[in-house]
Amino acid sequence: MYKMVAVDLDDTLLDNDYQISRQNREAIEKLLRQNIIVTIISGRSYASIKRYVNLLNLKHLCGSLNGASIIMPENDEIVHQISIHQDICHELLKEIEPSGVHINYYHNNKVLCSKRTEQADAYMNLTNIQIDYVPSLKEYSCEFGAAKILLIDENEKLEPVRQNLSLKFIEKLNFSYSKPIFLEIFNKDVSKGRALQYIAEYYQIKQEEIIAIGDGETDASMIEYAGMGIAMENGSQAAKESADYITASNQQNGVAKALEKFILNK
């Protein structure tokens, strides 16, 4: 019997217009009426996740920034956080900035950039959050570490950066794509799988009692951790290879169809 469902947001629970379909919303409402825990675990900041948490009336812990921060929605308290040390952040920025790719720097539920770019505007439109601008991220990193660093650009520009950084920081950091144009960087001890494990243990839920649904490379670890790991039809190869089952796409109410198959129609 499943007691918890963990779900990603972008390209999973959300359609291509960043909305939760009626079918997906109604399926989650049915789970909640059955006292099944529903948690969102997303690469987005908590400020961006919160409106969906409120829309679905979710009360349990959720994970932001790929699980770097775990938050209690009732009071917005960060109950667990793993950041990249400021010294490593400083070294990272020295390596990244010459490439010219856009950098988002996440600290204390804020998203910071050093300059306004086309990518910054697109990200604000995507997530409905405000970006704070600082004169220099390198200077900022001397004092404050980041829960996550996000690089936004064409994949052809990001992949050489990823390969270079992976060689130099492989023992300290994780690098993975949530979208081809989003390269996520976080502490080696951070993953959606570990966030799901933390939340499950908090509520004393066993692995075999969990369903996890996602689409991206960053979702693979939570798909693997769950007793039933589900990838979206529109998902990455990494997500699909980690999954026990592949559901319909985010445009075809894939989350609702998976929940109906494994829980609601049982």
N, C-alpha and C positions, 0 to 999 in steps of 0.2 A: 504493500500500500504506500503510495506516494504522499509525503507530508510537506514537501517544499518544492517550489518551482523558482528557478533563477533564470532571468531572461535579460538579454542584451537589448539595447534600444535601437540604434541606427542600423537600418537594413535588416532588422529582425522584428521587433515589436512595432516599429514605426514604418509607415509606407514611404514612398519616395517623396511625399510632400511633408514628411516629418509629423504625420498625424497617426493616432491610434484608431484603427478602424472600429466600427461598431461591433463586428464579430469578435475581434480580439478583446475589446473592452468587456463585452458580455461574458466571454469565457473566463476572464480573470475575476469578474464579479462572482461568478458561480463558484470558483475555487475558494474565494474568501468566505462565502456563505457556508462552505464545507470545512472552514477553519484550517485550510491549507495555507501555509506561509508562502507569500509571493514576494520575491526580492528582485530589484533591478541591480544589475552589476554592469557598469558602463565605463567607457573611456572618458566620457564627458565629466566636467566638473560638477560638483554637487549643486551649484547654483542653476545649472542647466537641467539637471535631473529632477530637481524639486517640483517643477510644475507637473511632470508626469506622475510623480509620487502622489501629489495632491489630487490630480485628476482621477487616479485609480483608487484613492483613499487607502494607500498602503501604510501600514503602521510598524513594520518590522525593519530591522537593519538593512541598509542598502550600501552598495559599494560604488565609489566614484574613482576616476583616474586609474582605471584598470585594477582597482582594488587597493591602491595606495592609501586611500582614505575610506574608512567605514563609518557610516553616520547613522544616528538614531533620528528618524524623521520627526518624532513628537517634539523634540527640542533643538534639532539641528546640531546636536553635540557630536563631535568627532570622537569616537570611542576607541579607534585604533588607526594609526598612521605610520607609514614607512616612507621616508623621503630619501632623496639622493643627497649625500653630504655636500655642503657648500663648496668644499675644496674640489670635489669631483665635478660639480656643476661649472665651476670656474674654468677648469681644464677643458671640459666639453665645449663650452662656448668659444674658447680660443680656437678649437679645432673646427667648429661649425661655421662661425661667422664669415670666414673668407669664401665659403661656398656660395653665399648669397641667398640661401634658402630662408624662408620665413620661419621664425622661432616664436612659439608660445611657451611661456614660463609659468608654472602653476605653483602658487604658494599661498597657504592660508585661505583657501576657497576663492582666491583671486587668479585671474588670468592676466599676465603682464607681457607687454611687447615693448621693443625699443623704438619702433616707428610704425606709423599707419601704412598698411600695404593693401593691395587688392585681396590678398589671402586673409588679412585681418578682418576686412569688411565682410567677406564671404563667410568667415567663421562666426562672426557676430550674428549674421542673418540665419545661419544654420542653428545656432544654439540659443539664440535670444538672450545672450548675456552681454554685459559690458566689459570691454577690455580696458585695463589701466595701462597707461604708458609711462615708462621711466626713461631717463636720458641714456642709460647704459645697462643692459642686462648683465654684462660682465662685472660692473661695479656692484650691482644689486646682489649678485651671487657671492660676493665677498662676505656678505653678512647673512644672507638667507639661502638655504637650500631649497630644492624644488621637489614637490611630490611627483611631478612628471614634467618632462619637456616634450613638446610636440613640434615636429618639423612638417611644414606644409609646402608642397611644391609638386611639380611633375615627377612621376616615378623615375624618369630617366635622370633627373638631377638628384633625387633622394638616394637611389641605390648605391652610387659610388660613395656617398657620405656614410651610409649604413655600413658598407664593407670596411671603410677606413676606421670608423669608430669601433666596430666589432672587434677588430684586431687589437686595438689599444685598450679597450675597456671590458673585454669579454668576461673577466672574472668578477666585475663589480656591477654590471648593468645588463638589462634585457632590452632588446631592440625588436620591435615587431610592427607590422602594418595593421591598422584597423580599417583603412581604405588604401588603395594604391597611392593616393596623394597625401596620406597621413602616416608619418613614421613616428611611432611612440617610443619614448625612452624612459625607463624607470629602474628603480633599484632592483638588483638581482633577486631579492627576496619577495618581490611583488609580482603577482599574477592574478588573473581572475579566478583561477583554480584555488589558490591559497585564500583569496577573499571568501570564496564560497565555503571552503573548509572552516574558516573562522566563524562565519555566520551560522553554519550548520551546527558546529560544536556549541556555540552560544545558546542555541535553542534545543540542543541535545537531539539533533536529527542525524540519523545514520546515512552513509553514502547511498545505500541501496534504496533509500526513501526519497531521493532527490531526482528531479528532472532539471536539466539545464539546456537552454536553447540559445544559439548564437549563430553568427555568420562569418566572423572575421578570424584572422590569424590569432588575434588577442583572445578570442573566445575558446580556442582549442583546449586550453588547460582546464577550464571549467566544464567543458563538454566531456573531457576525459575523466574528471573527478566524479561527476554525477553517476548515479546508478543507471540512469537513462540519459545519454547524451544525444542531443538532437541538433542537426545542422540545417540551415535554410537551403532551399534549392538554389538560391542566388548566392550562396556562401562561397568562401574561399576553399581551395583544395585542402588546406590545413584543417579547417573546420570539418569538412566532409570526411577526411581520413580519420578524424578523432571520434566521429559520431557512431552511435548505434543505429540511428535512423535519420533519414533525410525527409523533411517535410516540404510543403509547398513554399513558394517564395513570399517575401514580405509584401508583395503586391497582391497576393492571393490568400491572405489571411493564414499564412503558414503556422503562426503561433496557435491560433484558435483550433486549427485542424489537428495539430499535434496534441493539444490538451484534450480535445474531444476523443481522440483515438486512445490515449493512454490513461485518462482519468475520468472524464465526464461521461463517457458512454459505457464505462465498465459497470 
